[in-house]
């Protein structure tokens, strides 16, 4: 057991969560810190100021991923990488994503102040647009870093206001010229991501540390239904091309198709927009999202393949376009990293258990590049993506201590 155990500061880690929560704070106690927004930039600036005080390097890349680096004694070696993301959902919580960044930063500060220098450099990263709430799909930064998606695909994507990823990244670079720009991507020695569970298992089992075995699969779609505007009072129903009614029929059919008495399949429509969205006008256009998740890749493939045929079956008299935004099959993290996390938790005397992540994380894409693992800590009632999201300072510090032990072992 290293000096990291006693040196990691529960109070400092908590205070930094409080500081981050001020960037994009909502009236109900949550955060709205969209990817590459001004709130995101301000959060990066705050972390940069902490990094400068410790003499740590800061870097970014063509996708706006943000790195803090503690130089090792042999900087030629591939670094150990940890982190998560700073962006949030529009009504997000104060711990989702940001905890992994701050826990990693706390480890770096503890190493600096303890006079411990690892052999390999250690980097903390905040991945760009993990949530996908401003630009779709999510996890753009980590996918681009890992080479799963390319700049030609990502940079032209626009938000609802017409701002492209390229324009938003350029604004980050303009406002933060002190952060060095470096090439996109490299192969880390390993990647370990700390995160709140976003589920109720750890709390229910009264365990402090979750050793994540893998991530369940996910497929996302955007469906666009095109009809015609018409007068609500004068147009007979048989003459209408009502995009909303066609979209509603599709959704009902999808709901029936994906009904799962065992409650393993997750089917969500989180975005729905109609145009022109006027009380006396028949809607001419409807756009909605589909998010399907399942731990078995074969079942996920079967469910996703049913989306387009069902939408076309219920589109008439409108036209429909079904675009698949992302496919990520289920994955399993290597046993080697799971054992390292498990050993660290046991040596620290922390209750721990293995569990599957039902939510998606950037670790998915790093898994394709290097030895990858995740550490979960409990969150109150499993609530996340909500302004009431909550975690205790003790659990956050415990997760940071486990993370520190794992990073120090891998970086030596």
Helices and strands as residue ranges (DSSP letters): H 4-7, H 10-21, H 38-54, E 57-60, E 66-70, E 80-84, H 98-114, E 122-126, H 140-146, H 151-154, H 165-175, E 180-181, E 190-196, H 201-205, E 209-215, E 217-226, E 230-231, G 237-239, H 243-257, E 266-268, E 272-275, E 281-282, E 285-294, H 297-313, E 319-328, E 331-332, H 335-347, E 352-357, H 363-366, E 371-377, G 380-382, H 393-411
